[in-house]
Amino acid sequence: MHELSIAYSVVSSATEALAGRKVAKVDSVLLRVGALSGIMEDPLQFCWGLATEGTLLAGSGLVIERVPVTIRCRPCGQDVALDGVQSFRCPRCGTPGLEVLKGRELEIVSLEIEEDGDDAHSGVATGDSEKERPAGG
């Protein structure tokens, strides 16, 4: 189950992004995951609790934004999102789409935190992402 190592990696990256900040707790982490990443949502959610145990992220929620596969169709001249990953053909003209534009993502989009001494929530955009990560990696 590679989802556990991915969860640990996300926790490590989020912790690094928070270094030097006075954080009381992390409420949630928004993670963008592409349909071709090979990452399964339910196992990742299960592993999240294990990976965050004993860290600043303990008790935080993991919010996953799924990114569909988007291909470029040269005959149509458009970028089109696919309904699934079974067929890489343009839904408009049926031409096979060989240029994948989106769907491999694995990136931390933001962290919702409570700062020390402040009841207000504040978002942190990490800027530390792993875009276009190969599936299964």
Secondary structure as UniProt FT lines:
FT   HELIX           2..17
FT   TURN            18..20
FT   STRAND          23..34
FT   TURN            35..36
FT   HELIX           41..52
FT   TURN            53..54
FT   TURN            56..59
FT   STRAND          61..67
FT   STRAND          70..73
FT   TURN            74..77
FT   STRAND          78..81
FT   TURN            91..93
FT   STRAND          99..102
FT   STRAND          106..115
FT   TURN            116..117
FT   STRAND          121..124
FT   STRAND          129..130
FT   TURN            131..132
FT   TURN            135..136
//
